[in-house]
Amino acid sequence: MDRRSGCPINLSVEVLGDRWSLVVLRDIMFGNFRTYGELHANSLEGIATNILASRLKRLMEEGLVTASADPAHKQRTIYNLTEMAIALVPVMAQLGAWGARFLPASPELSARAMALADGGAEMAEAFMAELRHLHLGAPAPRRSVLAELDAAYQAAGQKP
């Protein structure tokens, strides 16, 4: 793929700067949605089917996601994050915290990002270890950050 320049910010924007790529990665990363059907059915933003298919293909081409056949269902594909995508956890946490601070984000939808940002580097590393387990077959960590983030989301949804 042709790149406009070798600037690391430009290169990052060329890979992740479209309207949907980070949202698809968010849903795989934080929602643990692993199939096309799960990603489409659980899209908060209502991603169109053709756009989802296009973004998944592009994320695979860029090396952020891999696809494998679901052994339990011949016609289903399971999408996995790569190490390259898992390394985005601190970026996603800070991007979410920035949005929660400066934009009209809902408290419930901000809860995961804020909990992860507040948890700092230790929580980000634990989350990345958990993602490596889920997506790359690494040993299971003792801590489930996904469960902690889900608890923060649930708690935020119950506040008046």
Steps between C-alpha positions, in 0.01 A plus 500: 500500500628846413552728798506880489805531723708315754373711791379261772186706568414508130561126468279428802222720362524327162442163671248601769362840400189404306156524654464134605830319559548603864132428571531146362820448700322638810219249460738207462724624783252621762183317397676172417283477189685253281274421203356712222150438635593604854678811376205604284227416753677681786611811314396802706554721197304280257781412261375394156576143395710602200704743711561237769616249239727763343653602834563143610675434170709815536591425862617156388704650216663743744587217740273604787254211477518139386213279394456128556223254438278421796543127563146485642337666197636463146352823369618721788830683528662595829698823504803533728705801594870484420777624727501816289134568594544396864779758528232766436342443845670803663413714198136388509484568875635852458283571197193390696602705806555806279156455342338458841666816626448735206204366301135431589559129568251308710621397847404137435692480172795687654531266799728239340740753353515700823557188713779390269659845489472533879652154543817623332778296347451204734138452397583554131770233519260260674238567233751439223597170668134402506458593133811296414334205672168546319641579156847350481476195724733627774457359852200628693583787735375501859330837458201555270503865401208435266292403804615813685414721202161333464433561870586870454264516201219328693549728802489812282175380342335462840571852623201737499 
